[in-house]
Amino acid sequence: MKPGEEGDKGPREGEERSRPLPMMALNHVSRLCRSVETSTDFYVNVLGFVLIERPPPPTLKALGI
């Protein structure tokens, strides 16, 4: 029987169940979405993420093109 399956009573005496480490930071994720506003609302208001100030996108001149 695997942890979390029906009938699992948790760790046995003398055993410890490992716990996932809390997320301290998320550096970069790229996802396609239909609506940036709806996705932002979900990540901020449902998952509790905090928005940070983003730099402006690079220009072609800044890229050397």
N, C-alpha and C positions, 0 to 999 in steps of 0.2 A: 504494500500500500504506500502511495506517495503522499507527502504532506499536502493537506488541503483537500484530499479526496474524502468522500463520505465515509464516516466511521473513524477518521483520523482523530485521535484524542490529544494531539500535540506531542511535545517531546516527552520521552520516558524519564523516569527519575534519574538524575545525574546527567541528563543530556540537555543541551541548550539548542534552541532553534535560532538559526542565523537570521538576522534582520537586514534588510537592504539599507545601504548607507543613504542618508538624506542628500538630496541634490542641493549643492551649494551655489552652483553657477552653471549656466548653459551658454557656451561661447558662440556657436554658430550653427544654425540649422537653415536649410533651404527647402521650402515646400511650395508646390504650385497650389494656388487657391483661386476661387472664382471672385471672391470679394476680400480685399485687404482689410476693410473696415469690420466685416463680420468675423474674420479670423482674429483680428486684433482684439475685438470684444471678447471672444472666447478665451484666448490665452490670458488676457488681463483679468476679466471678471469671473471666469470659471476656474482656471488653473492658478490664478494668483501671480502670474508673471508681472514684472515691472518693466515698463518701457524705458529705454535709454535714448539719449539724443543720438541720432545717426548723422554722420557726415554727409554732405551732398554727394551725389554720384559724380564720378570723374568725367571731365570733358574730354573730347577727342584731343584737344591741345595738351591736356595734362598727361594723356597716354602716349604722347609723342607721335600721334598719327596725323 
